[in-house]
Amino acid sequence: MPNAPLSRPQAWLSWSSGKDSAWTLHMLRTRGDVEVVGLLTTLNREAGRVAMHGVREELLDAQAAAAGLPLIKVFLPHPCSNDAYEDAMRGAIAQASTSGITHMAFGDLFLEDVRQYRERMLADTGIQPIFPLWQQPTEQLADRMIAAGLRAYLTCVDPKQLPPAFAGRIFDERLLKDLPDGVDPCGERGEFHSFAYVGPMFERPVPILPGEVVTRDGFVFADLRLG
């Protein structure tokens, strides 16, 4: 009898709910060298929202269901010290290791200090960090995302880097044309954060309704609700 095919290494994907996480999932499924079996995300325990992105937990749940993957939720206190964050993440990494996870994927693009931090967190754990989008030119990357049908709402804007009116806009060709000079097309320097609601990584669109725009803690947030 022929030998049974070897199973692929299993990975969790660090999932912010944004376009880069979503595109990383698409890339990993296209490559096929690892199998993404879960989405690891952090939430503000008090607010029930994704940290920084401000996305409601029920939207996150609907998004993961559309992607056909389970969520592994790490709840963080607010405010959250770096020690508290690292303690929570060490618990998640231990859970991954006992679940047979061998790889942790990240959607980082070019910030070397962020990559080095993630690599330090996973050092000596037996879990290998992978960065499928690393150093891809962000202008071309943004164009590829949009051409493939990925769309996302900008849920958080740093008004020190981008006008507040961009909060709540859709990540599409028009938005890219309207971005001021010096703003990264993928928002990699924290200019904006997003929520991906349709694209090739999803079995169906996530139905959402735009809500109010508010300023909180120095950032501008556009609230989203399930449609």
N, C-alpha and C positions, 0 to 999 in steps of 0.2 A: 504494500500500500504506500502511496506517496506520503511524504511527511506533511504533517499539518502546518499551515502557515504560521510563522511566528507573529505574536501579537506586537503591535507597535508600543513604544514607550508612552506612558500616560502622563499628561500634563494638566496642571491647572493654569488658568490665565488670569493674571491680575486685571480686574475688571472695574473700570471707573464709571461705566455706562456711556462713555464718550466715543467719538468717532475713531480715535486711534486704537482703543481696545477692540472695537467692532472690526476694524480693518485687520488687526492682528489675528483675530479669529478666522477671518476669511483667508488670510495668507497661510495660516497653519493648516487649514482644511485643504487648501489648494496644493500645498507642498506634500502633505501626507506623511511626513517623516515622524511626527508624533501625533497622538490622538488627544485632543482637548476633551476632558471628561468633567470639568467643573470650572466655574467662574468664582474667583475669590474677590470679595469686595468688602470695603470698610464703610460703616455707617455711624453717624452721630446717634448715640443711644437715646438721648433726650428728644431730639427732633425727628428721629426716624427717617433721616435723609442721608444720601451719599455725601461724604465729606467734600467740601469745596464746590462740587457740582450742584449741590442743593436739590438733588432729585429725590422725589418721594419714594419710599420703600415699595409701594404698590406698583409704581412705574417700573422700578428695577425688576420686580417679580415678573411683570408682563413681558419685559424685554428678554429676560432669561428664558421664559417659556417660548417666546418667538424664536430664540436661538436654539431651542431644544436641549438645554443644558441646565443642570442644577446649580443653584447658588450656594456658596459657602460664605456665610455672613460673619464678619468680625465687628462687634459693636464696641465703639470707643466712647469714653466719657467726653464731656465738653465743659471746660476746655480740656485738651488732651496733651499731656506732657510727652516728650520724646520717649522717656522711660516707659510710660504707660503704653504708648504705641508699640514699642519694641516688645514688651511683655506679651501684648495681645497677638502680635505677629508671630512670635516664637511659638505660641500655642497653636496657631493655624499651621505653621510649618511642621510641627510635631504631628498634627492630625494628618497632614498630607503624606508625611513619611510613613505613618502606620497604614495609610490607605493604598500604598504602593505607587505613589506619585514619584516620578523620577525627574520631572522637568517643571520649572515655573517660567511661564512666558510673560513678557512685559512689552508694552507698546511704546516704550521710550524711543526718541528719535535722535537726539544728539547731545543731550546734557550729560557730560562725562561724570560729574559728581553724583548725579542721581544713579547712573548705572553702577558706579563703584560702591555706592551705599547698598544697593540691592545685592550686589555680589558679596559684600561683606556679611549681610544678613543670612545668606544661604551657604556661606563657607562652612565646610565640615558637617553639613547636614545630610549629604548624600543626594541632594536635589540640585540639579544643574539649571542655572538661569539661562534663558534664551531671549534674544532681542531681534525678532524677525524684521523689524522696520529700521533697524539701526543705520544711521547715516544715509538714509535715502533722502535725496534732495526734496525739501518739503514743498516747494512749488509744484514740482511734477507729481509728488505723492498726493497732494490735495486734488490736483486735476484728475488723477487716476481714480481716486475715491468717488468723486462726483460723476465721472464718466461711467462708472460701474453701477451707479444708482444709489449710492449711499447718501442719505440725507440725515441731518442732525439739527436740533435747535440749540442755539447758544443759550445756555442756562445761567452762566456766570461770566461777568466781564470785569476786568480790572480797569477802573476808570483812569488810572494813572498811565495806562498804556493804550487804551482803546476807548473811543467815545461811548458813553452809557447807552446811546440809542441802538447799539449793536446787540444788546441783551434782548433775547427773544427772536432774533432773526434766524433764518434758515441757512445752514451751511450749504451754499450752492455757488454757481458761477457768478451771479451778481454780487454776492457777498465778497468773493475773492477780489473782484474788480474794485470794490469799494473800500477794501482795507487800506488804511494809511501806510505810507512808506515806513519801513522799519518794523512793521508788525509781521510776525511769522505766519505764513498761510495756514499752518496747523496749530497755531497758538502754543507752541512748545515752550515758550518762555513765560507761560502763565497769563498771556493776554486775554484768553477766554477759555472756557470749558463748555462741554456740549453733552447732549443726550441724543444718541443715534436711534432713529425710530423706523428706518426702512433701509434695505440694502441686501446684497447677496448672501450675507451671513444669517439672515432671518428667514424663517419659513413664511412669515406674514408680517405686514406692517404692525407696529405698535400704535393703537389708536390714542391720540393725545389731543388735549385742548390747551391752548396757551392761556395762562392766567395773568395775574398782576405782576408788575415789575417793582421791586423794592430795593432799597439800599440798606445793606447790613454789614457791619464790621469792615467798612471800607470797600466793599465790593457791591456790584449791581447784579441782582438775581432776577431771572425771569422764571416764575413758577409754572409748572406744567401739571396737568391732571389727566387721568385716564378718560378717553373719550367714550 
